[in-house]
Amino acid sequence: KFVAKHGRRKTFHVGSNSSCRQHIRGHYAVYKEKCMALKIRENHHAIPRAFVHAVQEEKKQMK
């Protein structure tokens, strides 16, 4: 409902990005579930770096 009313950008905290990203990374499982439930794409800044690096390594090995 919130996304439909205010748009996707309004769902993300726009002040103090570093602390917000760190907070979201700490609760990534909950964030991921909510994004899937609302059918919105996860923000790349909210995905834990270790997860991103692991996926990138898998892609490199598959080539």
Contacts in CASP RR format, 6 or more apart in sequence:
PFRMAT RR
TARGET T0000
AUTHOR 0000-0000-0000
METHOD contacts of the structure
MODEL  1
KFVAKHGRRKTFHVGSNSSCRQHIRGHYAVYKEKCMALKIRENHHAIPRA
FVHAVQEEKKQMK
2 10 0 8 1.000
2 11 0 8 1.000
3 10 0 8 1.000
3 11 0 8 1.000
3 38 0 8 1.000
3 40 0 8 1.000
8 40 0 8 1.000
11 40 0 8 1.000
12 20 0 8 1.000
12 43 0 8 1.000
13 20 0 8 1.000
17 45 0 8 1.000
21 45 0 8 1.000
21 46 0 8 1.000
24 31 0 8 1.000
24 43 0 8 1.000
24 46 0 8 1.000
25 46 0 8 1.000
25 47 0 8 1.000
25 48 0 8 1.000
26 48 0 8 1.000
28 46 0 8 1.000
28 47 0 8 1.000
28 48 0 8 1.000
28 51 0 8 1.000
31 42 0 8 1.000
31 46 0 8 1.000
32 42 0 8 1.000
35 41 0 8 1.000
35 42 0 8 1.000
44 52 0 8 1.000
END
